[in-house]
């Protein structure tokens, strides 16, 4: 079994995680499924947990990252806003740049871990 050392980046708005790896994954799932509840199910979380995470994101930023669509003949749903797509894109870029900038350090510390 190989060792996996990684870093996780979280941006806080006061004491609330505005966006981190799990919330970014949730945004991607909302994009894919068009629904907060379906995204939560796909990620193995409850409807309430998914909603709480979306509400925390929406409350942390200047504009909503996710907007809900009221039900109708075809049911409701949710969309990641253009602003939300921008935040998600920036977050993923920061993850990639950070991982690249510390890859040698991660390799070095990985060698120091117990097998």
C-alpha positions, 0 to 999 in steps of 0.5 A: 500500500502506498502512502498518500500525503496531501494538503487540503485548502479551506477558506474561512469566513470568520468561523465558517468554512466558506469553501473547502474540498467537500463543498467544492465537490458538492458544487460539482455534484449540484452541477452534475445532478441539477439538484441539492438533494440528488447531489447529497445522495450521490455523495452519501450525505443527508438532504439536510447536510447538503442544504446546510453546506449550500447555505453556508456557502451562499451566506459566506460569499457576496452572491449565491453560489447555488440557486434553487428552482421552485417545483412545477410540472417538472419538479424543482432543482438547483443550479450553480450560478455563474458566480458559483462557477467562478468561485469553484474554478478559482478554488480548483486552480488554487488547489492545483497550484498549491499542490504543485508548489509543495510536491517536493515537500510532500514527497519528503515528508511522505518518506518520514512516515511509518510504512 
